[in-house]
Amino acid sequence: MPAVFLGVRHHSPACARLVERTIDELRPAQVLIEGPAEMNGRLDELLLGHELPVAVFSHYRDGERAATSWAPLCDYSPEWVALRAGRAAGAEVRFIDLPAWHPAFAERSNRYADAEARYAEATERLCRHFAVDSSDALWDRLFEVEPDEGLAERLDAYFALVRGDAEADAGDRARETYMAAWVRAAVESAGDRPVLVVTGGFHRPALRALTESGGRSGAGGWERGEDGWPRVPSPPDGALAGSFLVPYSFRQLDAFAGYQSGMPSPEYYQQVWETGPEAAADGLLRAVVERLRARRFPVSTADLIAARSLAQGLTALRGHPRPARIDVLDGLAGALITDDLDRPLPWTGRGTMTAGAHPAVVEMVAACGGDRTGRLHPATPAPPLVHDVAAQLAGLALDGGPEATYRLDLTDAAGLERSRTLHRLRVLAIPGHVRTAGPAHGADPVFTERWEAQSVAGREAALVEAGAYGATLAEAAAVALAERTRTGSAQADHLAKALFDAVLCGMDGLSDQLLGELTARVHDLPTPGPLGEVLATALGLWRHDRVFGMAHGPLLGTVIEGATERLLWLLEGARGSSGVDFPRLRAVVAARDAVLHAPELLSVTRETAAGIARRIAGDPEAPIDLRGAAFGLHRSIVRVPGAAGDPAESVRTVARAGTDALGDWLAGLFALARDEVTGAVVSDDGEGADSLIDVLDGLVCALPDDEFLSGLPALRQAFAFFPPRERDRIAGRLLERRGVRGSSRSLLRTTADPLLIARARALEESASRLLARYELEATP
């Protein structure tokens, strides 16, 4: 007997009713369902008595690829109804799709995300024909609000039309070939009894053709096992893969929150499934009004009556035999929103709702989506990580109630271990604890942490999903950090944060993969700023850390060596215009500290680094601030009088290019060598000379007023590198040069912005000159 194919839309109440009715009437020997075939030996787990929605979570990881996938099921999912009703009817029930780790799913995180873009043109034509705004409204118009009579025929015609002659991609072709092999095996096994095949409607035409033809180009013969059924592919050697049940939520199912497949507004369609479209429409009206009133949005009884009347009128006007979702939502919008809207209503399309939507619209979408969260039966198998985390939290007394607070002493071994456990949970995004105080970076002199227990909602699902990273908490955190390092951005603080997280989690010597990823990313960073952040973090921990046990550790040593070599190479090739690049200057400081304080780690010698600094300082194509920093870097590294050249002469040379250039060059110098200002300058012949502050004072005093004003912002920016005490010393030197007695602090305490004061003085002098020209000065 040939197979009976039902093409369905995932999470459609109408399709779920059709599946249930077909099984009751057909009494098939076999029910085949689009779902992960590797779960066939564990279907009893799905029927333990969970509170839906739940999902089959699958993970895969090898040396080149990591992937996760979900196959969600709710009460009105046709796949769930086929599983439950098929078992109740005595049929053999099997999933027939490829495992989620298979390359056919390489671009998908959701098994049921059929690629609707391939047949968007057909649905757009149908939308225009039926005068609806979206494919969801079209689906409701054709199937959800229409009577169930003739539903199977309408679905067949619809999916045949929307797929048309569209060619499936390689992934779908592999899946369809594999599913067709299961169908043929089931038909052979069933004999004269019927076989029911429930799959996404997009696959139905291809499956029917493949089953009747015996395969495409001879490729229909997947190898069968001894039991006569197609073999379930196994992961490649060395790869890790698995599948577990996890709780799911209506928010995750909702298209307005970004779900890739099926119906939007899951709570609304749950009510359609349970009570029908009329009762669901009334329930949605009440739910929206209750939510708005709870948030003090004014909604009167008259508004509710108007919304119901508008919904009924729209239902009749649009020719719907029963109210559709958009009839109710449009009725509510018409009755409750009197403002002009600056964007289309979200149910006129698909995708996530953007920020700034009208409050009434937000509550309508929320009421349609619902907040239902599934719950697994206590007997559901879980990955080893779940048990490891439970044991660790209990053993370390971290399983207190939702109001618990933990104050941890990081200098104490027990406190440090508790801290590492909580940080490992944090990097795995496991809810339940949040750190409210603690060290912000490796050199932060804070030795205590404060953690607060919070709601554990979603912890069960998060732990199961984190089990894809490893069997123990330490292993999972290390693998997660390595993946984050490999796939994350190269922003200024991303890798530095990953490195510090590794320290907080106690990853030193634990994960070669993490070490390899950090080292590889360091060598790939394209700009000095991010590299300097990583180097500064690693160097600070390597030199000073006595709390986390990372001082002089191999993880940090490898990162420091690679970052310093890469950074010096990037700095020598830097080009640019005027202005001060502060991240780049901080990177030069980090390179200086590495050369001075960790030479045993570096393949770059001090002499080599000094040569690079000298070449940058004398390169006219290099950015002016970097040239100043390189001058200071050379002087800091070499520490030989006159080796870097005469600073006073260098300042005079730069000053010829203008006060802006002088300010930028000084900013680079002061970032590396502030003592060059407050100390004595040594000339090339080794004799003492004026301090650099004396030279700068002379240059600045000689500037015309207009040049001084134009260059003042850059000069102020340069001197901002000095802390208050050093600024006081500089002010004292300026008073001494002028023979003025008194407190230097008075120069540092102004009642207004110094730049504003300078401009005001220049304006006064200009006005005085103008008055003098026209002999308008005030007489005594």
Beta strands, then each sheet from edge to edge (+ up, - down):
strand 1: 4-8
strand 2: 30-36
strand 3: 54-61
strand 4: 66-73
strand 5: 92-97
strand 6: 195-200
strand 7: 240-247
strand 8: 405-409
strand 9: 433-437
strand 10: 448-453
sheet 1: 1+ 6+ 2+ 5+
sheet 2: 4+ 3- 7+
sheet 3: 8+ 10- 9+
end
